[in-house]
């Protein structure tokens, strides 16, 4: 008998003894139905440290992502992460007709970053990015993934971006650079000739193949660029109808076909040896990890909880179990690195032995709550049975002790009562749950939910389930 029960009985004696002398009321008449000779109700508490592993999911499509990103950084846990982007250039709806007086004057690139990711904060550094023309075509309709790369050709220019401490991003992160005159003249001469390459994006990019944004090896950050302000301007002068010499330009922006590459070199880290094929992996230390951009998920196993509850039910002295409260907890994450971008919340879903991405049933597309509470839809496809979100404990942005917490009382009561013992709900019975950032698991990695740069590091012994429950023998 635990201390909680002992304390409860002492209080009960103090409170109930006076009542014995002033009332002979039949317990059945005041809502009690207890046989004091044969019936026993026990209140218990049990805490479980959950076995945990890592999973790095198979590469997913990054084609036509809204994320235009490039950079590189290294830390002791996630190794060296590098990213580069490949994109078509977008043409204007119409091509200007140039006069015979048109003269090429130069080509410039405007680029703006909107966020920074890395294990170090901004500290007055220069991050360099080389802009290349591709030597092989970036093809429309190909499903590129984050492990794909294309061959680059001519170097068009280098963007040296100065990262100021506490950069305001919105006002002082737009930069302009000169790029290759050879590239600019190539496009300008085609404009002068009114060449049919300007008929549409496909014909234009069949001619130039597209461009790549590649980070310098000495960078220590990944930058996300603003696609709406990305411009390559071919500048020229022309004599107008009034006989005046005027400056003109033709702008190329981001095209409709693109993808990004992410490489994760885990050599020398606790995650060394993990490969992106959905296999279970145990780190070489006592910590567990999650990183959204490289699709590293945290996998926990609830079968120790299942086994304990089953053994309780098998006892001769137990006929029922009532879950008062079941809580899933992860953290305190006091070990996380300074500057880490924590997930605002985590998502838990059950998976099969292959650790495949499940399919979320969407009964009501217009209701987020109903989407997150989508039920099993059956069949052989792994499906997500419900939503177990775990909000972090942050007060006004100040992190004192960061942790994640989810209530799973109804879930464990359903497990006890056989609510998931059907062929339509196979995954809950397995007890293997993946934790990842909130994501639409039906979408490719190019979706914002998969391209986030959240990560965390937590001690394996802090991943727990805590259960308050009662047992009866009647």
ABEGO torsion letter per residue (X at the ends): XBAAAAAAAAAAAAAAAAAAAABABBAAAAGBBBBAAABBBBBBBBBBBBBBBBBBBBBBBABGBABBBBEBBBBAAAEBBBBBBBBBBBBBABBBBBBAABBBAEBBBBBBBABBBEABBBBGBBBBBBBBBBABBBBBGBBBBAABBBBBBBBAEBBBBBBBBGBAGAAAABBBBBBBAAAAAAAAAAAAAGBAAAABAAAAAAAAGEBBBBBBAABABBBBBBAAABBBBBBBBBBBAAGBBBBBBBBBBBBABBBBBBBBBABGBAABGBBBAGBBBBBABABBBBBAAAGBBBBBBAAAAAAAAAAAAABAABABBBBABBBBBBOBBAABBBGBBBBABBBBBBBBAAGBBBBBBBABAABAAAAAABBBAEEABBBBABBBBBBBBBBGGBBABBBBBBBAAAAAAAAAAGAABBAABAAAAAGBBBBBBBBBAABBAABAAAABABBBBBBAAABBBBBBBBBBAX
